[in-house]
């Protein structure tokens, strides 16, 4: 699994945000999530999901 897979999964996670917020901030939020990912991480962490939906 590549970093492209992790990016795709993070984009799917970010889709839970309202469309306007998502459209404006997706690239910035994605960059922060990818920068904080552990080496070899394959999926968004459970904490990432909890923060997104709360």
Phi and psi in radians as a Rosetta constraint file:
Dihedral C 1 N 2 CA 2 C 2 CIRCULARHARMONIC -1.839 0.35
Dihedral N 2 CA 2 C 2 N 3 CIRCULARHARMONIC 3.050 0.35
Dihedral C 2 N 3 CA 3 C 3 CIRCULARHARMONIC -1.153 0.35
Dihedral N 3 CA 3 C 3 N 4 CIRCULARHARMONIC -0.414 0.35
Dihedral C 3 N 4 CA 4 C 4 CIRCULARHARMONIC -1.118 0.35
Dihedral N 4 CA 4 C 4 N 5 CIRCULARHARMONIC -0.628 0.35
Dihedral C 4 N 5 CA 5 C 5 CIRCULARHARMONIC -1.155 0.35
Dihedral N 5 CA 5 C 5 N 6 CIRCULARHARMONIC -0.743 0.35
Dihedral C 5 N 6 CA 6 C 6 CIRCULARHARMONIC -1.118 0.35
Dihedral N 6 CA 6 C 6 N 7 CIRCULARHARMONIC -0.739 0.35
Dihedral C 6 N 7 CA 7 C 7 CIRCULARHARMONIC -1.048 0.35
Dihedral N 7 CA 7 C 7 N 8 CIRCULARHARMONIC -0.782 0.35
Dihedral C 7 N 8 CA 8 C 8 CIRCULARHARMONIC -1.062 0.35
Dihedral N 8 CA 8 C 8 N 9 CIRCULARHARMONIC -0.712 0.35
Dihedral C 8 N 9 CA 9 C 9 CIRCULARHARMONIC -1.203 0.35
Dihedral N 9 CA 9 C 9 N 10 CIRCULARHARMONIC -0.663 0.35
Dihedral C 9 N 10 CA 10 C 10 CIRCULARHARMONIC -1.138 0.35
Dihedral N 10 CA 10 C 10 N 11 CIRCULARHARMONIC -0.682 0.35
Dihedral C 10 N 11 CA 11 C 11 CIRCULARHARMONIC -1.079 0.35
Dihedral N 11 CA 11 C 11 N 12 CIRCULARHARMONIC -0.683 0.35
Dihedral C 11 N 12 CA 12 C 12 CIRCULARHARMONIC -1.108 0.35
Dihedral N 12 CA 12 C 12 N 13 CIRCULARHARMONIC -0.712 0.35
Dihedral C 12 N 13 CA 13 C 13 CIRCULARHARMONIC -1.092 0.35
Dihedral N 13 CA 13 C 13 N 14 CIRCULARHARMONIC -0.767 0.35
Dihedral C 13 N 14 CA 14 C 14 CIRCULARHARMONIC -1.184 0.35
Dihedral N 14 CA 14 C 14 N 15 CIRCULARHARMONIC -0.298 0.35
Dihedral C 14 N 15 CA 15 C 15 CIRCULARHARMONIC -1.159 0.35
Dihedral N 15 CA 15 C 15 N 16 CIRCULARHARMONIC -0.222 0.35
Dihedral C 15 N 16 CA 16 C 16 CIRCULARHARMONIC -1.297 0.35
Dihedral N 16 CA 16 C 16 N 17 CIRCULARHARMONIC -0.271 0.35
Dihedral C 16 N 17 CA 17 C 17 CIRCULARHARMONIC -1.327 0.35
Dihedral N 17 CA 17 C 17 N 18 CIRCULARHARMONIC 2.700 0.35
Dihedral C 17 N 18 CA 18 C 18 CIRCULARHARMONIC -0.977 0.35
Dihedral N 18 CA 18 C 18 N 19 CIRCULARHARMONIC 2.560 0.35
Dihedral C 18 N 19 CA 19 C 19 CIRCULARHARMONIC -0.915 0.35
Dihedral N 19 CA 19 C 19 N 20 CIRCULARHARMONIC -0.830 0.35
Dihedral C 19 N 20 CA 20 C 20 CIRCULARHARMONIC -1.083 0.35
Dihedral N 20 CA 20 C 20 N 21 CIRCULARHARMONIC -0.770 0.35
Dihedral C 20 N 21 CA 21 C 21 CIRCULARHARMONIC -1.126 0.35
Dihedral N 21 CA 21 C 21 N 22 CIRCULARHARMONIC -0.786 0.35
Dihedral C 21 N 22 CA 22 C 22 CIRCULARHARMONIC -1.041 0.35
Dihedral N 22 CA 22 C 22 N 23 CIRCULARHARMONIC -0.797 0.35
Dihedral C 22 N 23 CA 23 C 23 CIRCULARHARMONIC -1.104 0.35
Dihedral N 23 CA 23 C 23 N 24 CIRCULARHARMONIC -0.705 0.35
Dihedral C 23 N 24 CA 24 C 24 CIRCULARHARMONIC -1.381 0.35
Dihedral N 24 CA 24 C 24 N 25 CIRCULARHARMONIC -0.715 0.35
Dihedral C 24 N 25 CA 25 C 25 CIRCULARHARMONIC -1.923 0.35
Dihedral N 25 CA 25 C 25 N 26 CIRCULARHARMONIC 0.005 0.35
Dihedral C 25 N 26 CA 26 C 26 CIRCULARHARMONIC -0.968 0.35
Dihedral N 26 CA 26 C 26 N 27 CIRCULARHARMONIC -0.853 0.35
Dihedral C 26 N 27 CA 27 C 27 CIRCULARHARMONIC -1.074 0.35
Dihedral N 27 CA 27 C 27 N 28 CIRCULARHARMONIC -0.738 0.35
Dihedral C 27 N 28 CA 28 C 28 CIRCULARHARMONIC -1.167 0.35
Dihedral N 28 CA 28 C 28 N 29 CIRCULARHARMONIC -0.787 0.35
Dihedral C 28 N 29 CA 29 C 29 CIRCULARHARMONIC -1.133 0.35
Dihedral N 29 CA 29 C 29 N 30 CIRCULARHARMONIC -0.688 0.35
Dihedral C 29 N 30 CA 30 C 30 CIRCULARHARMONIC -1.101 0.35
Dihedral N 30 CA 30 C 30 N 31 CIRCULARHARMONIC -0.749 0.35
Dihedral C 30 N 31 CA 31 C 31 CIRCULARHARMONIC -1.063 0.35
Dihedral N 31 CA 31 C 31 N 32 CIRCULARHARMONIC -0.725 0.35
Dihedral C 31 N 32 CA 32 C 32 CIRCULARHARMONIC -1.139 0.35
Dihedral N 32 CA 32 C 32 N 33 CIRCULARHARMONIC -0.791 0.35
Dihedral C 32 N 33 CA 33 C 33 CIRCULARHARMONIC -1.087 0.35
Dihedral N 33 CA 33 C 33 N 34 CIRCULARHARMONIC -0.775 0.35
Dihedral C 33 N 34 CA 34 C 34 CIRCULARHARMONIC -1.186 0.35
Dihedral N 34 CA 34 C 34 N 35 CIRCULARHARMONIC -0.639 0.35
Dihedral C 34 N 35 CA 35 C 35 CIRCULARHARMONIC -1.147 0.35
Dihedral N 35 CA 35 C 35 N 36 CIRCULARHARMONIC -0.544 0.35
Dihedral C 35 N 36 CA 36 C 36 CIRCULARHARMONIC -1.562 0.35
Dihedral N 36 CA 36 C 36 N 37 CIRCULARHARMONIC -0.037 0.35
Dihedral C 36 N 37 CA 37 C 37 CIRCULARHARMONIC -1.247 0.35
Dihedral N 37 CA 37 C 37 N 38 CIRCULARHARMONIC 2.528 0.35
Dihedral C 37 N 38 CA 38 C 38 CIRCULARHARMONIC -1.256 0.35
Dihedral N 38 CA 38 C 38 N 39 CIRCULARHARMONIC 2.654 0.35
Dihedral C 38 N 39 CA 39 C 39 CIRCULARHARMONIC -1.001 0.35
Dihedral N 39 CA 39 C 39 N 40 CIRCULARHARMONIC 2.278 0.35
Dihedral C 39 N 40 CA 40 C 40 CIRCULARHARMONIC 1.389 0.35
Dihedral N 40 CA 40 C 40 N 41 CIRCULARHARMONIC 0.066 0.35
Dihedral C 40 N 41 CA 41 C 41 CIRCULARHARMONIC -1.079 0.35
Dihedral N 41 CA 41 C 41 N 42 CIRCULARHARMONIC 2.362 0.35
Dihedral C 41 N 42 CA 42 C 42 CIRCULARHARMONIC -1.879 0.35
Dihedral N 42 CA 42 C 42 N 43 CIRCULARHARMONIC -0.427 0.35
Dihedral C 42 N 43 CA 43 C 43 CIRCULARHARMONIC -2.402 0.35
Dihedral N 43 CA 43 C 43 N 44 CIRCULARHARMONIC 2.707 0.35
Dihedral C 43 N 44 CA 44 C 44 CIRCULARHARMONIC -1.028 0.35
Dihedral N 44 CA 44 C 44 N 45 CIRCULARHARMONIC 2.469 0.35
Dihedral C 44 N 45 CA 45 C 45 CIRCULARHARMONIC -1.185 0.35
Dihedral N 45 CA 45 C 45 N 46 CIRCULARHARMONIC 2.710 0.35
Dihedral C 45 N 46 CA 46 C 46 CIRCULARHARMONIC -0.998 0.35
Dihedral N 46 CA 46 C 46 N 47 CIRCULARHARMONIC -0.646 0.35
Dihedral C 46 N 47 CA 47 C 47 CIRCULARHARMONIC -1.102 0.35
Dihedral N 47 CA 47 C 47 N 48 CIRCULARHARMONIC -0.610 0.35
Dihedral C 47 N 48 CA 48 C 48 CIRCULARHARMONIC -1.096 0.35
Dihedral N 48 CA 48 C 48 N 49 CIRCULARHARMONIC -0.755 0.35
Dihedral C 48 N 49 CA 49 C 49 CIRCULARHARMONIC -1.119 0.35
Dihedral N 49 CA 49 C 49 N 50 CIRCULARHARMONIC -0.765 0.35
Dihedral C 49 N 50 CA 50 C 50 CIRCULARHARMONIC -1.091 0.35
Dihedral N 50 CA 50 C 50 N 51 CIRCULARHARMONIC -0.748 0.35
Dihedral C 50 N 51 CA 51 C 51 CIRCULARHARMONIC -1.130 0.35
Dihedral N 51 CA 51 C 51 N 52 CIRCULARHARMONIC -0.637 0.35
Dihedral C 51 N 52 CA 52 C 52 CIRCULARHARMONIC -1.202 0.35
Dihedral N 52 CA 52 C 52 N 53 CIRCULARHARMONIC -0.641 0.35
Dihedral C 52 N 53 CA 53 C 53 CIRCULARHARMONIC -1.712 0.35
Dihedral N 53 CA 53 C 53 N 54 CIRCULARHARMONIC -0.066 0.35
